[in-house]
Amino acid sequence: MPVVIDFTQHRVVAGSITLPTHWSPEQAAAVFEMLDELREHVWARYGLQIQQVLRDERSTAITAAGDIAIDDADVPF
C-alpha cells in the first residue's frame, strides 16, 4: 500500500528544504528509501560526471589557496 504524505501541515526547515513535522515513522522511512534509490540511479547515470565536477572544484580550491603569499618572517605566536 502506498504511503500518503500530507504537505499541508506544519513544516520545519532543514537547510533550504522544508520538511513536514507530522510524518509518521513509516512515512519518513518511505521518503528516506525513495531518496536512497534516487541517489543510486543518479549515481549510475552521472557518477563519472559528478566525480569530475567534484575533482574540478577541489583542484580549483587548492590552486586558489596556493596563490596566498606567506611571510616567513611572521611569527605565529
Secondary structure in CASP SS format (residue, H / E / C, confidence):
PFRMAT SS
TARGET T0000
AUTHOR 0000-0000-0000
METHOD secondary structure of the structure
MODEL  1
M C 1.00
P C 1.00
V C 1.00
V C 1.00
I C 1.00
D C 1.00
F C 1.00
T C 1.00
Q C 1.00
H C 1.00
R E 1.00
V E 1.00
V E 1.00
A E 1.00
G C 1.00
S C 1.00
I E 1.00
T E 1.00
L E 1.00
P E 1.00
T C 1.00
H C 1.00
W C 1.00
S C 1.00
P H 1.00
E H 1.00
Q H 1.00
A H 1.00
A H 1.00
A H 1.00
V H 1.00
F H 1.00
E H 1.00
M H 1.00
L H 1.00
D H 1.00
E H 1.00
L H 1.00
R H 1.00
E H 1.00
H H 1.00
V H 1.00
W H 1.00
A H 1.00
R H 1.00
Y H 1.00
G H 1.00
L H 1.00
Q H 1.00
I H 1.00
Q H 1.00
Q H 1.00
V H 1.00
L H 1.00
R H 1.00
D H 1.00
E H 1.00
R H 1.00
S H 1.00
T H 1.00
A H 1.00
I H 1.00
T H 1.00
A H 1.00
A H 1.00
G H 1.00
D C 1.00
I C 1.00
A C 1.00
I C 1.00
D C 1.00
D C 1.00
A C 1.00
D C 1.00
V C 1.00
P C 1.00
F C 1.00
END
